[in-house]
């Protein structure tokens, strides 16, 4: 998180509720024959959505977009989508793509090139990436850093008023 960014911590309970809300919205958009999850962040919401929608065919596309845990760098495809899902005759129209967050849209653009007609869903969306997803639950400002529960541990946090005072 760089200076000037807002922190948005998400608990396991909140993330589970948001992922189930995503599944609820997606239920009307389906049915889907397969799911592609963008790893690593998309793995947790994908498991919840797959359970709720009864999707059994789950594929991963592995894209590295952060050169460290806090700074977005150049995209690298580490593992692509299997040919059976990528070339199923309908451009991915029956495929659901799930990720935790769309930020700048760079990763989403790359996945859209692979599956141009897939339904793209994220739990959270920032303004720059929002036009690239079909369904999301919560929009956060572009200057917000989301702290996902799998990236954090329990620790003391100072009150907002004290944390914002420069001393």
KOLVO-712358 format. One record per residue (C-alpha): residue number from 1; residue in one letter; z, x, y. Coordinates in steps of 0.5 Angstrom, whole numbers, always signed. Layout:
<atoms>
{nr:NUM rest:a w:Z u:X v:Y}
...
</atoms>
This chain:
<atoms>
{nr:1 rest:x w:+0 u:+0 v:+0}
{nr:2 rest:x w:-2 u:+3 v:+7}
{nr:3 rest:x w:+1 u:+2 v:+13}
{nr:4 rest:x w:+0 u:-5 v:+16}
{nr:5 rest:x w:-1 u:-8 v:+10}
{nr:6 rest:x w:+4 u:-14 v:+8}
{nr:7 rest:x w:+7 u:-14 v:+1}
{nr:8 rest:x w:+7 u:-20 v:-3}
{nr:9 rest:x w:+11 u:-19 v:-9}
{nr:10 rest:x w:+9 u:-24 v:-15}
{nr:11 rest:x w:+15 u:-25 v:-21}
{nr:12 rest:x w:+13 u:-27 v:-28}
{nr:13 rest:x w:+15 u:-34 v:-27}
{nr:14 rest:x w:+10 u:-35 v:-21}
{nr:15 rest:x w:+4 u:-31 v:-24}
{nr:16 rest:x w:+5 u:-36 v:-31}
{nr:17 rest:x w:+5 u:-42 v:-26}
{nr:18 rest:x w:-1 u:-40 v:-22}
{nr:19 rest:x w:-5 u:-38 v:-29}
{nr:20 rest:x w:-3 u:-44 v:-32}
{nr:21 rest:x w:-6 u:-48 v:-25}
{nr:22 rest:x w:-12 u:-44 v:-26}
{nr:23 rest:x w:-13 u:-46 v:-33}
{nr:24 rest:x w:-12 u:-53 v:-31}
{nr:25 rest:x w:-17 u:-53 v:-25}
{nr:26 rest:x w:-22 u:-49 v:-30}
{nr:27 rest:x w:-21 u:-55 v:-36}
{nr:28 rest:x w:-26 u:-59 v:-32}
{nr:29 rest:x w:-31 u:-54 v:-31}
{nr:30 rest:x w:-32 u:-52 v:-38}
{nr:31 rest:x w:-33 u:-52 v:-44}
{nr:32 rest:x w:-34 u:-45 v:-44}
{nr:33 rest:x w:-36 u:-41 v:-51}
{nr:34 rest:x w:-33 u:-35 v:-49}
{nr:35 rest:x w:-29 u:-31 v:-44}
{nr:36 rest:x w:-30 u:-24 v:-41}
{nr:37 rest:x w:-24 u:-21 v:-38}
{nr:38 rest:x w:-24 u:-16 v:-33}
{nr:39 rest:x w:-19 u:-10 v:-35}
{nr:40 rest:x w:-14 u:-9 v:-34}
{nr:41 rest:x w:-11 u:-14 v:-29}
{nr:42 rest:x w:-15 u:-20 v:-32}
{nr:43 rest:x w:-12 u:-19 v:-39}
{nr:44 rest:x w:-5 u:-23 v:-37}
{nr:45 rest:x w:-9 u:-29 v:-34}
{nr:46 rest:x w:-14 u:-29 v:-39}
{nr:47 rest:x w:-9 u:-29 v:-45}
{nr:48 rest:x w:-6 u:-35 v:-41}
{nr:49 rest:x w:-12 u:-39 v:-39}
{nr:50 rest:x w:-15 u:-37 v:-46}
{nr:51 rest:x w:-9 u:-41 v:-49}
{nr:52 rest:x w:-9 u:-47 v:-45}
{nr:53 rest:x w:-17 u:-48 v:-46}
{nr:54 rest:x w:-17 u:-46 v:-53}
{nr:55 rest:x w:-22 u:-40 v:-52}
{nr:56 rest:x w:-22 u:-36 v:-58}
{nr:57 rest:x w:-28 u:-31 v:-56}
{nr:58 rest:x w:-25 u:-26 v:-51}
{nr:59 rest:x w:-29 u:-20 v:-49}
{nr:60 rest:x w:-27 u:-15 v:-44}
{nr:61 rest:x w:-31 u:-11 v:-39}
{nr:62 rest:x w:-27 u:-5 v:-37}
{nr:63 rest:x w:-28 u:-3 v:-29}
{nr:64 rest:x w:-24 u:+3 v:-26}
{nr:65 rest:x w:-24 u:+1 v:-18}
{nr:66 rest:x w:-18 u:+5 v:-16}
{nr:67 rest:x w:-18 u:+12 v:-16}
{nr:68 rest:x w:-10 u:+12 v:-16}
{nr:69 rest:x w:-6 u:+6 v:-16}
{nr:70 rest:x w:-6 u:+4 v:-8}
{nr:71 rest:x w:-13 u:+6 v:-6}
{nr:72 rest:x w:-20 u:+3 v:-8}
{nr:73 rest:x w:-25 u:+8 v:-10}
{nr:74 rest:x w:-32 u:+8 v:-13}
{nr:75 rest:x w:-33 u:+3 v:-18}
{nr:76 rest:x w:-34 u:+6 v:-26}
{nr:77 rest:x w:-36 u:+2 v:-32}
{nr:78 rest:x w:-32 u:+5 v:-37}
{nr:79 rest:x w:-34 u:-1 v:-42}
{nr:80 rest:x w:-39 u:-6 v:-41}
{nr:81 rest:x w:-40 u:-13 v:-44}
{nr:82 rest:x w:-42 u:-14 v:-51}
{nr:83 rest:x w:-50 u:-15 v:-52}
{nr:84 rest:x w:-48 u:-22 v:-56}
{nr:85 rest:x w:-45 u:-25 v:-50}
{nr:86 rest:x w:-49 u:-21 v:-44}
{nr:87 rest:x w:-55 u:-24 v:-47}
{nr:88 rest:x w:-54 u:-31 v:-50}
{nr:89 rest:x w:-60 u:-34 v:-47}
{nr:90 rest:x w:-57 u:-38 v:-41}
{nr:91 rest:x w:-55 u:-32 v:-37}
{nr:92 rest:x w:-48 u:-33 v:-38}
{nr:93 rest:x w:-47 u:-40 v:-36}
{nr:94 rest:x w:-43 u:-42 v:-41}
{nr:95 rest:x w:-38 u:-36 v:-40}
{nr:96 rest:x w:-32 u:-36 v:-36}
{nr:97 rest:x w:-30 u:-29 v:-33}
{nr:98 rest:x w:-23 u:-28 v:-31}
{nr:99 rest:x w:-19 u:-23 v:-27}
{nr:100 rest:x w:-13 u:-23 v:-23}
{nr:101 rest:x w:-15 u:-22 v:-16}
{nr:102 rest:x w:-22 u:-21 v:-12}
{nr:103 rest:x w:-21 u:-16 v:-6}
{nr:104 rest:x w:-27 u:-14 v:-3}
{nr:105 rest:x w:-31 u:-17 v:-8}
{nr:106 rest:x w:-34 u:-10 v:-11}
{nr:107 rest:x w:-32 u:-11 v:-18}
{nr:108 rest:x w:-34 u:-18 v:-18}
{nr:109 rest:x w:-41 u:-16 v:-15}
{nr:110 rest:x w:-42 u:-12 v:-21}
{nr:111 rest:x w:-40 u:-17 v:-26}
{nr:112 rest:x w:-44 u:-22 v:-23}
{nr:113 rest:x w:-50 u:-17 v:-24}
{nr:114 rest:x w:-48 u:-17 v:-32}
{nr:115 rest:x w:-47 u:-25 v:-32}
{nr:116 rest:x w:-51 u:-28 v:-26}
{nr:117 rest:x w:-49 u:-35 v:-28}
{nr:118 rest:x w:-42 u:-34 v:-31}
{nr:119 rest:x w:-36 u:-38 v:-28}
{nr:120 rest:x w:-32 u:-33 v:-24}
{nr:121 rest:x w:-25 u:-35 v:-24}
{nr:122 rest:x w:-19 u:-31 v:-21}
{nr:123 rest:x w:-11 u:-32 v:-20}
{nr:124 rest:x w:-11 u:-29 v:-13}
{nr:125 rest:x w:-17 u:-28 v:-7}
{nr:126 rest:x w:-18 u:-25 v:-1}
{nr:127 rest:x w:-23 u:-27 v:+4}
{nr:128 rest:x w:-28 u:-21 v:+3}
{nr:129 rest:x w:-28 u:-23 v:-4}
{nr:130 rest:x w:-27 u:-30 v:-4}
{nr:131 rest:x w:-35 u:-32 v:-4}
{nr:132 rest:x w:-36 u:-29 v:-10}
{nr:133 rest:x w:-31 u:-33 v:-14}
{nr:134 rest:x w:-32 u:-40 v:-17}
{nr:135 rest:x w:-25 u:-42 v:-18}
{nr:136 rest:x w:-18 u:-39 v:-15}
{nr:137 rest:x w:-11 u:-41 v:-14}
{nr:138 rest:x w:-8 u:-38 v:-8}
{nr:139 rest:x w:-12 u:-34 v:-2}
{nr:140 rest:x w:-8 u:-28 v:+1}
{nr:141 rest:x w:-10 u:-25 v:+7}
{nr:142 rest:x w:-14 u:-18 v:+7}
{nr:143 rest:x w:-9 u:-14 v:+9}
{nr:144 rest:x w:-4 u:-16 v:+4}
{nr:145 rest:x w:-2 u:-12 v:-2}
{nr:146 rest:x w:+0 u:-16 v:-8}
{nr:147 rest:x w:+5 u:-13 v:-13}
{nr:148 rest:x w:+4 u:-16 v:-20}
{nr:149 rest:x w:+10 u:-17 v:-24}
{nr:150 rest:x w:+7 u:-11 v:-29}
{nr:151 rest:x w:+7 u:-6 v:-24}
{nr:152 rest:x w:+14 u:-7 v:-21}
{nr:153 rest:x w:+21 u:-6 v:-23}
{nr:154 rest:x w:+27 u:-10 v:-21}
{nr:155 rest:x w:+30 u:-6 v:-15}
{nr:156 rest:x w:+34 u:-8 v:-8}
{nr:157 rest:x w:+29 u:-10 v:-2}
{nr:158 rest:x w:+32 u:-9 v:+5}
{nr:159 rest:x w:+31 u:-16 v:+9}
{nr:160 rest:x w:+25 u:-17 v:+13}
{nr:161 rest:x w:+28 u:-16 v:+19}
{nr:162 rest:x w:+31 u:-9 v:+18}
{nr:163 rest:x w:+25 u:-7 v:+14}
{nr:164 rest:x w:+20 u:-8 v:+20}
{nr:165 rest:x w:+25 u:-4 v:+25}
{nr:166 rest:x w:+22 u:+3 v:+26}
{nr:167 rest:x w:+28 u:+7 v:+27}
</atoms>
